[in-house]
Every structure is written in structure tokens, then in C-alpha cells.
Amino acid sequence: MEGQYDQAYDYYQKALHYDSTDGHVYGSLVTIDLRRGNFDEAVRNGELAIQYEPNDPLMYANLALAYHYAGDLDKRDSTAATAEAMGYHRIDSLYAIIAGEQPLFED
């Protein structure tokens, strides 16, 4: 399965060559980075995602998870609160993951 993530990561990197301002591509990279355990890279990509998609609560939820796994709990909490204030529809799942009550990914 790791090979599939490598292929997907390469695909998204190529997409950024065509449009380096696509926040959804950065958001997808966050998910891959989290799966691979690259938490600092997930934070970097998450911050770019919200830079380019500042009105998308999913981007804030993903960034909150990246901060969580990178160990930055203050930023995690403020970013999760932003996602909630924006009406993120899966806020209960976000908080359950943060609390350790639900796995990040269900494979």
C-alpha cells in the first residue's frame, strides 16, 4: 500500500507544477503525509492548504490533525476550534480522533 501513497504523492506534486495555489491538492498531501507519518510535512502542507482555501473547514480540520500528530497542541486546539466555528460537518470525529477514541484511518 505504501507504493500507492508514493504514486499519489508524486501525482499531487506534479499537479502543483501546473497550479501551485490549489489548496485542495495541499489538503490531499496532508492526508498522505499523515498516513506516512510525515507530521512536519503534513503541517507545512496543511498551512498552505488554508492559505489557498481559507473558507474550507475541511482544510482546518486536516491541519488540526497534523498539528496534533506533530505535537503542537495549542495550534491543534485553535485550528480545531476554527473548523468547528466554520461548521465542519464531522467535528465529532475530529475530536474523537484527538481524544484517542477513534483511529485516524480505518484501513
N, C-alpha and C positions, 0 to 999 in steps of 0.2 A: 504494500500500500504506500510505502514511503516514496516509491518511484512515481506514483500518481501525483503525489504532492509536489515532487520535483518538477514534473511536467506542467502542472497547473501554475506553479510559481514562475516558471520560465515563460509560460503563455502570458501571464499578467504583466511580467516585466516588459515583454515585447509590446503589449498594449500601451504601456506607459510611454514607449518611444513615440507613439502616434498621438497620444494625448496625456501629457504629464499632469493634467489638472483634473483627472477623473477620480473623484473621491470614492466612487463605488469600487474601483479597481484597488485602491489602497485598503478599503474595507475588506475586500476579499483576501488581500495579502495578510491582513491581521489574523483572519481565521486560519490560514495556512501556517503562519508563524506560531500561533498558539498550539496547533496540533504538533508542530515540530519542536516545541519547547524553546523557541527563539523569542523570549519575552521582551527583551530590549528592542528588538526589531519590530515586534508587534506594537510596542508603544510608539515607535517612530512612525510606522505606517498608520497607526490609529490617529496620531496627531495630524498627519497630512490628510487623512480622510475627513476629519471635521473641519480642517482648513478649507477644503473644497466643497464639502457638503454640510455646511453649518446648520441646516434646518432639518437634518435627518436624524431622528432619535436613535436609530439602529447604530449609527456611527459612534454615538456617545456610549451606548451600551457595550459595543465591542471594545472601545477604548477603556472603559471601566474594567472590563475583564483583563485587558492587557496590563493595566496598572496593578490590578490585584495579583496577577501571577508574577509581575516584576517586583512586587513588594512595596509599592508606593500606595499605602492605604489612604492617606489624605486625599490624593488625587483620585483614587478609586472612588471614594465616597462622594466627592464633589461632582465627579463626572457621572456617576450613577444617579445622583440627585437631579442632574440636568436632564438625563434621559427620562427620568420619571416625570419631571415637570413638563417635558415636551410631549408626554403621552405615550411613551414607549409601551407597546401592547403586550410585551412579555416581561414586564418588570418583576413579576413574582418569580419567574425562572432566573432572572439575573440575580436577585437577592438570594435565592436558594443555592445557586452555584457559589456565590460569595461566602455563604454560611457553611458550605461543605455538605449541604443536604441533597445536592443533585450534582451529577458529574458534568463536566464541561461539555464532553462529547459522549454520545451514546453510540458506540460502534457495534 
